[in-house]
Amino acid sequence: MTGQHLGAALVLASAVLCGLAAEAAVVTYPAPASEALSSEYEVVAEGKKVDVYTARVLDPPFAGKQWDYGGPYAFANFDMAGRVTVKVRAKRSLRNTIVRPEYPDVRLQVEDEHTVSISFGSPRKISVEPDGRKGPLLLFANPMEQEVPKAGSPGVIYFGPGLHRPGRVEVGDHQTVYLAGGAVVKGAIAAHGSNIRILGRGILDGSDYEWRKGPANFTVGITGTNVEVSGITIRGSSHWTIVPNASHDVTVRNVKICGGRVQNDDGINPCNSQNVHITDCFIRTDDDCVALKGLDLGHPNNNVENIVVENCSLWCDRARIFLLGHESRAAFMRNITLRNLEVIHFTMTAFLLEPGEEMRLEDVRIENVRVHGEGQRELARLKPTVNQYMQNKVPGHVLGVHLKNVKVYGTPGPYLIQLEGADAQHQVQDVTLERVKVLGQEIKADSPNMQVGPQVEGVRFAP
């Protein structure tokens, strides 16, 4: 290349880089004046202050129990485009800060004892952890909002910036609930009907209610068709958080669940529902992050079918990341896909597949999952069972489970994969493990992590 051409190329490259930098944009949403913000963290994104909220962990009577991992934590939302740099300042030392999960386009730099900068190449949801599970900062970098509903438009229930106490919000056919950025809505939303949207950048807050004493036994309840929940943050549920119940064609997208305040605060529980898509979410709960249930509801189709959970980050303080089978007496729970997931903290068995009451749990794919291990005993358990949650005291069936590209990294531990049938009529059948690795070691039939009990047929280890 000639000097003239090289000079032109450098000028062009410089212009491109300057253009990329110029495209960086951030939108922030001031919190209501009544909100008690974090006294621990300060966040500035591209020179703009981002208000930092707090979330409680284990209210009484649960406080101080064995599952208490360090008290309250913080979270902050902003919208972004381009490459964005965020500065985080804290009273505590940030020298040993770790970001979970790791993304190639998210870069952490420690600037001094109390300051780090984090650059985002794309919208991400991360946990900024100076001391592991103890008091982290959750940063939710959202994409820019599109097609924002307007207050006063037909069919729109609009909550603008500020504090709202509506209690239980009833939503029907062709309605939209919009929580604007900077809105904190104390209550629950009950959606019944078709073509319903629950959207925004605001916070739906259940943390004023005692355990199981909120305006509903959910924070977002769905009974309907073609329902979308997108963009909002849900804090401190007093019971189950998002519950699609006897529904189909439901999408939960870019929802941030900041739970852990009470037991029974399950993140997302599709019950007797079909065609449920959960994507791009961050879920922190005390109880199960995602639990599929086939309750006895008396509807024409009680099955749990065609469920996809993908591109999510998951954190469970006490229970399971995924629970499939408990409280389920539907005929089938099938065609379940769990893929492209980051498990950043868990305690009990991460993937618990325990059908009972003759339910057939079949065609389950668990693939492209990274699990941050902290020495836990169990990674997965596939076992037809009978427990206290079951009305008919008979086991179920497990058929056709495929684990592919599942990787555990972190601290050494047992990380057992347990397969065990109940009897000759209630077996575990047709299980494939393909490139499942624990601390770099691929799981084979003779691996110490692998425990295969009686009444198990058709276990394969694919290369």
C-alpha positions as CSV (number, residue, x, y, z in Angstrom):
1,M,0.0,0.0,0.0
2,T,1.3,3.4,-0.9
3,G,1.8,6.1,1.7
4,Q,-1.1,8.1,0.2
5,H,-3.4,5.0,0.4
6,L,-2.2,4.2,3.9
7,G,-2.9,7.7,5.1
8,A,-6.4,7.6,3.6
9,A,-7.0,4.2,5.2
10,L,-5.9,5.6,8.6
11,V,-8.2,8.6,8.2
12,L,-11.1,6.3,7.3
13,A,-10.4,4.0,10.2
14,S,-10.2,7.0,12.5
15,A,-13.6,8.3,11.2
16,V,-15.2,4.9,11.6
17,L,-13.9,4.7,15.2
18,C,-15.1,8.2,16.0
19,G,-18.4,7.4,14.4
20,L,-18.8,4.3,16.6
21,A,-17.9,6.3,19.7
22,A,-20.4,9.0,18.7
23,E,-23.1,6.4,18.4
24,A,-22.8,5.5,22.1
25,A,-26.0,6.6,23.8
26,V,-27.6,6.1,27.3
27,V,-31.0,6.8,28.6
28,T,-31.5,6.9,32.4
29,Y,-34.7,7.0,34.5
30,P,-34.7,9.0,37.7
31,A,-36.2,7.2,40.7
32,P,-39.3,8.4,42.6
33,A,-38.4,10.9,45.4
34,S,-39.9,8.4,47.9
35,E,-37.5,5.6,46.9
36,A,-34.7,4.8,49.4
37,L,-31.8,4.4,47.1
38,S,-28.6,2.4,47.7
39,S,-26.1,4.0,50.0
40,E,-23.4,1.5,48.9
41,Y,-23.1,2.0,45.2
42,E,-23.0,4.9,42.8
43,V,-23.3,4.3,39.0
44,V,-22.6,6.7,36.1
45,A,-23.1,5.6,32.5
46,E,-21.5,7.8,29.8
47,G,-21.5,10.7,32.3
48,K,-25.2,10.2,33.3
49,K,-26.1,9.3,36.8
50,V,-28.0,6.0,37.1
51,D,-30.2,5.7,40.2
52,V,-29.4,2.5,42.2
53,Y,-32.3,0.7,43.9
54,T,-32.1,-1.9,46.7
55,A,-33.7,-5.3,47.1
56,R,-34.1,-7.2,50.3
57,V,-33.1,-10.8,51.0
58,L,-35.0,-13.1,53.5
59,D,-37.4,-11.0,55.4
60,P,-38.6,-12.5,58.8
61,P,-39.4,-15.3,59.5
62,F,-36.7,-16.5,57.1
63,A,-33.9,-14.1,58.1
64,G,-30.8,-15.7,59.6
65,K,-31.5,-19.2,58.3
66,Q,-28.8,-21.3,56.6
67,W,-29.7,-19.9,53.2
68,D,-28.9,-16.3,54.1
69,Y,-26.1,-15.2,51.7
70,G,-25.2,-11.8,52.8
71,G,-28.2,-9.5,53.1
72,P,-29.6,-6.9,50.7
73,Y,-28.3,-6.1,47.3
74,A,-28.6,-3.4,44.6
75,F,-29.7,-3.1,41.1
76,A,-29.8,-0.4,38.4
77,N,-31.4,-0.1,34.9
78,F,-30.4,2.0,31.9
79,D,-30.9,1.8,28.1
80,M,-28.0,1.8,25.8
81,A,-26.8,1.8,22.2
82,G,-23.2,1.5,20.9
83,R,-20.3,0.8,23.2
84,V,-21.0,2.3,26.6
85,T,-18.7,2.7,29.6
86,V,-20.1,2.6,33.2
87,K,-18.3,3.8,36.3
88,V,-19.2,2.1,39.6
89,R,-18.1,3.5,42.9
90,A,-18.7,1.9,46.2
91,K,-17.9,2.3,49.9
92,R,-16.4,-1.2,50.1
93,S,-13.3,-2.3,48.3
94,L,-13.8,-3.2,44.6
95,R,-10.2,-4.5,44.1
96,N,-11.4,-8.1,43.8
97,T,-14.6,-7.5,41.8
98,I,-15.8,-10.2,39.5
99,V,-18.5,-9.8,36.8
100,R,-20.9,-12.7,36.3
101,P,-21.6,-14.1,33.8
102,E,-18.6,-13.4,31.6
103,Y,-19.2,-12.0,28.1
104,P,-16.6,-11.2,25.5
105,D,-18.0,-7.7,24.9
106,V,-18.2,-6.8,28.7
107,R,-14.9,-5.6,30.1
108,L,-14.1,-4.8,33.7
109,Q,-11.2,-2.5,34.8
110,V,-10.3,-1.7,38.4
111,E,-9.4,2.0,38.6
112,D,-8.8,2.3,42.3
113,E,-9.8,0.8,45.7
114,H,-13.4,2.0,45.3
115,T,-13.9,2.5,41.6
116,V,-14.3,0.1,38.6
117,S,-15.3,0.9,35.0
118,I,-17.3,-1.6,32.9
119,S,-17.7,-1.3,29.2
120,F,-20.7,-2.8,27.4
121,G,-20.5,-3.7,23.7
122,S,-24.2,-4.6,23.7
123,P,-27.1,-4.8,26.1
124,R,-26.3,-7.2,28.9
125,K,-27.5,-8.2,32.4
126,I,-24.6,-8.7,34.8
127,S,-23.9,-9.2,38.5
128,V,-21.0,-7.0,39.7
129,E,-19.6,-8.9,42.7
130,P,-17.0,-7.4,45.0
131,D,-17.6,-10.3,47.4
132,G,-19.4,-13.1,45.7
133,R,-23.0,-13.5,46.7
134,K,-22.7,-10.8,49.4
135,G,-24.3,-7.5,48.5
136,P,-23.7,-7.4,44.7
137,L,-24.8,-4.8,42.2
138,L,-26.9,-6.1,39.4
139,L,-26.5,-3.9,36.3
140,F,-29.2,-4.2,33.6
141,A,-28.2,-2.6,30.4
142,N,-31.3,-2.7,28.2
143,P,-31.7,-2.0,24.5
144,M,-33.4,1.2,23.6
145,E,-37.2,1.2,23.9
146,Q,-39.2,0.9,20.7
147,E,-42.8,1.9,20.1
148,V,-43.6,3.3,23.5
149,P,-47.3,3.4,24.3
150,K,-48.7,6.9,25.1
151,A,-50.7,7.8,28.2
152,G,-54.4,8.2,27.4
153,S,-54.3,6.0,24.3
154,P,-57.2,3.5,24.0
155,G,-56.5,0.2,25.7
156,V,-53.4,1.5,27.6
157,I,-53.1,1.4,31.4
158,Y,-50.2,3.9,31.9
159,F,-48.0,4.3,35.0
160,G,-45.8,7.3,34.5
161,P,-42.6,8.1,36.5
162,G,-43.3,8.2,40.3
163,L,-44.8,6.0,43.0
164,H,-48.1,4.2,42.4
165,R,-50.1,1.9,44.8
166,P,-52.8,0.4,42.6
167,G,-52.9,-3.0,44.4
168,R,-54.3,-5.6,42.0
169,V,-54.4,-4.4,38.4
170,E,-56.9,-6.3,36.2
171,V,-56.1,-6.4,32.4
172,G,-58.3,-7.7,29.7
173,D,-58.4,-8.4,25.9
174,H,-56.3,-6.1,23.7
175,Q,-55.0,-4.0,26.6
176,T,-51.5,-2.8,27.3
177,V,-50.0,-2.1,30.8
178,Y,-47.1,0.3,30.5
179,L,-44.7,1.0,33.4
180,A,-42.6,4.0,32.4
181,G,-38.9,4.2,33.4
182,G,-38.9,5.8,36.9
183,A,-42.2,4.2,37.8
184,V,-42.5,2.0,40.9
185,V,-45.8,0.2,41.0
186,K,-46.7,-1.4,44.2
187,G,-49.0,-4.3,43.4
188,A,-49.8,-7.2,41.1
189,I,-51.0,-7.5,37.6
190,A,-53.7,-10.1,36.6
191,A,-54.0,-10.6,32.8
192,H,-57.0,-12.5,31.6
193,G,-57.7,-12.7,27.8
194,S,-56.0,-12.4,24.5
195,N,-53.5,-10.0,22.9
196,I,-52.2,-8.4,26.2
197,R,-48.9,-6.7,26.7
198,I,-47.2,-5.7,30.0
199,L,-44.2,-3.5,29.0
200,G,-41.8,-0.7,30.1
201,R,-38.7,0.1,32.0
202,G,-40.4,0.6,35.4
203,I,-40.5,-1.6,38.5
204,L,-43.4,-3.8,39.6
205,D,-42.9,-4.1,43.3
206,G,-44.2,-6.6,45.8
207,S,-41.8,-5.9,48.6
208,D,-44.4,-4.0,50.8
209,Y,-46.4,-7.2,51.2
210,E,-45.8,-9.9,53.8
211,W,-45.1,-13.4,52.7
212,R,-48.1,-14.8,50.8
213,K,-50.2,-11.7,51.7
214,G,-50.0,-9.7,48.5
215,P,-53.0,-8.7,46.4
216,A,-52.7,-12.0,44.5
217,N,-50.7,-15.3,44.8
218,F,-48.5,-14.0,42.0
219,T,-47.0,-10.7,40.9
220,V,-47.8,-11.2,37.3
221,G,-50.6,-13.7,36.6
222,I,-51.5,-14.7,33.1
223,T,-54.5,-16.7,31.9
224,G,-54.8,-16.1,28.2
225,T,-53.5,-16.2,24.7
226,N,-50.8,-14.1,22.9
227,V,-49.6,-12.4,26.0
228,E,-46.2,-10.6,26.3
229,V,-44.3,-9.4,29.4
230,S,-41.3,-7.3,28.3
231,G,-38.7,-5.0,29.7
232,I,-39.9,-4.5,33.3
233,T,-38.1,-5.2,36.6
234,I,-40.0,-7.1,39.3
235,R,-38.8,-6.6,42.9
236,G,-39.5,-8.5,46.1
237,S,-42.4,-10.8,45.1
238,S,-44.5,-12.0,48.1
239,H,-45.3,-15.3,46.4
240,W,-44.8,-16.8,42.9
241,T,-43.6,-14.1,40.5
242,I,-44.7,-14.7,36.9
243,V,-47.3,-17.4,36.4
244,P,-48.7,-18.3,32.9
245,N,-51.7,-20.4,33.9
246,A,-53.7,-22.5,31.4
247,S,-52.3,-20.2,28.7
248,H,-50.7,-20.5,25.4
249,D,-48.4,-18.3,23.2
250,V,-46.9,-16.4,26.0
251,T,-43.6,-14.5,25.7
252,V,-41.5,-13.2,28.7
253,R,-38.6,-11.1,27.3
254,N,-36.0,-8.9,28.9
255,V,-37.6,-9.2,32.4
256,K,-35.4,-8.7,35.4
257,I,-36.5,-10.5,38.6
258,C,-34.9,-9.2,41.8
259,G,-36.2,-11.6,44.4
260,G,-34.9,-13.6,47.3
261,R,-37.1,-11.8,49.9
262,V,-39.3,-14.7,50.9
263,Q,-39.7,-18.4,50.2
264,N,-42.1,-19.5,47.5
265,D,-41.0,-16.5,45.3
266,D,-40.5,-18.8,42.2
267,G,-39.4,-16.8,39.2
268,I,-41.4,-18.0,36.3
269,N,-43.9,-20.9,36.7
270,P,-45.7,-22.0,33.5
271,C,-48.6,-24.1,34.7
272,N,-50.6,-26.2,32.3
273,S,-49.5,-23.9,29.5
274,Q,-48.3,-24.4,26.0
275,N,-46.0,-22.4,23.7
276,V,-44.2,-20.4,26.4
277,H,-41.0,-18.5,25.4
278,I,-38.8,-17.1,28.1
279,T,-35.8,-15.2,26.8
280,D,-33.2,-12.6,27.7
281,C,-34.2,-12.5,31.3
282,F,-32.2,-12.2,34.6
283,I,-33.8,-14.2,37.5
284,R,-32.7,-14.1,41.1
285,T,-35.0,-15.9,43.5
286,D,-34.9,-17.7,46.9
287,D,-37.1,-20.5,45.5
288,D,-36.9,-22.1,42.1
289,C,-36.0,-19.8,39.2
290,V,-38.2,-21.7,36.7
291,A,-40.7,-24.4,37.7
292,L,-43.0,-26.2,35.3
293,K,-46.1,-27.5,36.9
294,G,-49.0,-29.5,35.6
295,L,-51.6,-28.7,38.2
296,D,-55.1,-30.3,38.2
297,L,-57.0,-27.3,36.8
298,G,-59.8,-29.0,34.9
299,H,-59.0,-27.3,31.6
300,P,-59.3,-29.0,28.2
301,N,-55.5,-29.1,27.7
302,N,-53.7,-29.5,31.1
303,N,-50.4,-30.5,29.5
304,V,-47.2,-28.4,29.8
305,E,-45.8,-28.4,26.3
306,N,-43.5,-26.5,24.0
307,I,-41.6,-24.5,26.6
308,V,-38.4,-22.7,25.6
309,V,-36.1,-20.9,28.1
310,E,-33.1,-19.4,26.5
311,N,-30.5,-16.6,26.7
312,C,-31.0,-16.1,30.4
313,S,-28.9,-15.6,33.5
314,L,-30.1,-17.5,36.6
315,W,-29.4,-17.2,40.3
316,C,-31.2,-19.2,43.0
317,D,-30.3,-18.7,46.6
318,R,-32.0,-21.8,48.1
319,A,-33.9,-24.1,45.8
320,R,-33.5,-25.3,42.2
321,I,-32.6,-23.5,38.9
322,F,-35.1,-25.7,37.1
323,L,-37.8,-27.8,38.6
324,L,-39.8,-30.1,36.4
325,G,-42.5,-32.4,37.8
326,H,-43.5,-31.5,41.3
327,E,-47.2,-30.6,41.9
328,S,-47.9,-32.0,38.4
329,R,-50.7,-34.4,37.5
330,A,-51.1,-33.5,33.9
331,A,-50.7,-36.4,31.4
332,F,-47.7,-34.9,29.8
333,M,-44.9,-32.4,30.3
334,R,-43.0,-32.5,27.0
335,N,-41.0,-30.7,24.4
336,I,-39.0,-28.6,26.8
337,T,-35.9,-26.7,25.6
338,L,-33.4,-25.1,28.1
339,R,-30.6,-23.5,26.1
340,N,-27.9,-20.8,26.0
341,L,-28.1,-20.2,29.7
342,E,-25.7,-18.9,32.4
343,V,-26.2,-20.3,35.9
344,I,-24.3,-17.9,38.1
345,H,-25.2,-19.1,41.6
346,F,-27.2,-22.1,42.9
347,T,-27.5,-24.2,46.0
348,M,-29.7,-27.3,45.5
349,T,-29.7,-29.5,42.4
350,A,-29.6,-27.2,39.4
351,F,-31.7,-29.4,37.1
352,L,-34.3,-31.4,39.1
353,L,-36.6,-33.6,36.9
354,E,-38.8,-35.5,39.3
355,P,-42.2,-36.3,37.8
356,G,-45.0,-38.1,39.8
357,E,-48.6,-39.0,39.5
358,E,-48.1,-41.0,36.3
359,M,-47.1,-37.8,34.4
360,R,-44.8,-38.4,31.4
361,L,-41.9,-36.0,31.4
362,E,-40.4,-36.4,27.9
363,D,-38.4,-34.7,25.2
364,V,-36.3,-32.4,27.3
365,R,-33.2,-30.7,25.8
366,I,-30.7,-29.0,28.0
367,E,-27.9,-27.5,25.9
368,N,-25.3,-24.8,25.8
369,V,-25.3,-24.1,29.5
370,R,-22.5,-22.7,31.6
371,V,-22.8,-23.4,35.4
372,H,-20.7,-21.5,37.9
373,G,-20.0,-24.2,40.6
374,E,-19.2,-23.5,44.2
375,G,-18.7,-27.1,45.3
376,Q,-22.4,-28.2,45.2
377,R,-23.3,-31.9,45.6
378,E,-25.7,-32.3,42.7
379,L,-25.9,-30.9,39.2
380,A,-28.8,-32.9,37.8
381,R,-31.3,-35.5,39.1
382,L,-33.7,-37.5,36.9
383,K,-35.9,-39.6,39.1
384,P,-39.6,-40.4,39.0
385,T,-40.7,-39.8,42.6
386,V,-43.4,-39.4,45.2
387,N,-43.3,-36.5,47.6
388,Q,-45.5,-34.4,49.8
389,Y,-46.6,-32.1,47.0
390,M,-48.4,-35.0,45.1
391,Q,-52.1,-35.9,45.5
392,N,-51.8,-39.4,43.9
393,K,-48.9,-41.2,45.5
394,V,-47.4,-42.8,42.5
395,P,-44.3,-41.9,40.5
396,G,-44.1,-40.6,37.0
397,H,-42.0,-41.3,33.9
398,V,-38.8,-39.8,32.4
399,L,-38.3,-40.4,28.7
400,G,-35.9,-38.7,26.2
401,V,-33.6,-36.2,27.9
402,H,-30.6,-34.8,26.1
403,L,-27.8,-32.8,27.8
404,K,-25.5,-31.2,25.4
405,N,-22.6,-28.8,25.9
406,V,-23.2,-28.4,29.6
407,K,-20.1,-27.1,31.4
408,V,-19.5,-26.6,35.1
409,Y,-16.6,-24.4,36.0
410,G,-15.4,-23.0,39.4
411,T,-14.7,-24.7,42.7
412,P,-14.1,-28.5,42.9
413,G,-17.1,-30.5,44.1
414,P,-19.1,-33.7,43.5
415,Y,-21.6,-32.2,40.9
416,L,-23.4,-35.5,40.7
417,I,-25.7,-36.5,37.8
418,Q,-28.1,-39.0,39.2
419,L,-30.4,-41.2,37.1
420,E,-32.8,-43.6,39.0
421,G,-36.1,-45.1,38.1
422,A,-38.8,-45.9,40.7
423,D,-39.9,-49.4,39.5
424,A,-40.4,-51.4,36.3
425,Q,-43.4,-49.3,35.3
426,H,-41.8,-45.9,36.2
427,Q,-38.4,-45.8,34.6
428,V,-35.8,-43.3,33.3
429,Q,-35.3,-44.0,29.6
430,D,-33.4,-42.7,26.7
431,V,-30.9,-40.2,28.2
432,T,-28.0,-38.8,26.2
433,L,-25.0,-36.9,27.5
434,E,-23.1,-35.1,24.8
435,R,-20.0,-33.0,25.7
436,V,-21.0,-32.6,29.4
437,K,-18.0,-31.4,31.3
438,V,-17.3,-30.8,34.9
439,L,-14.2,-28.7,35.6
440,G,-12.8,-29.6,32.2
441,Q,-13.4,-33.4,32.4
442,E,-16.0,-34.9,30.1
443,I,-18.6,-37.0,31.8
444,K,-18.5,-40.7,30.8
445,A,-20.1,-43.9,32.1
446,D,-17.3,-44.4,34.6
447,S,-17.0,-40.8,35.8
448,P,-17.3,-40.4,39.5
449,N,-19.9,-37.7,38.9
450,M,-22.2,-40.2,37.1
451,Q,-24.6,-42.2,39.3
452,V,-26.9,-44.6,37.5
453,G,-29.3,-46.5,39.7
454,P,-31.9,-49.2,38.9
455,Q,-34.7,-49.0,36.4
456,V,-32.7,-46.9,34.0
457,E,-32.5,-47.8,30.3
458,G,-30.8,-46.3,27.2
459,V,-28.1,-44.1,28.6
460,R,-25.7,-42.9,25.9
461,F,-22.5,-40.8,25.9
462,A,-22.1,-39.1,22.6
463,P,-18.7,-37.7,21.5
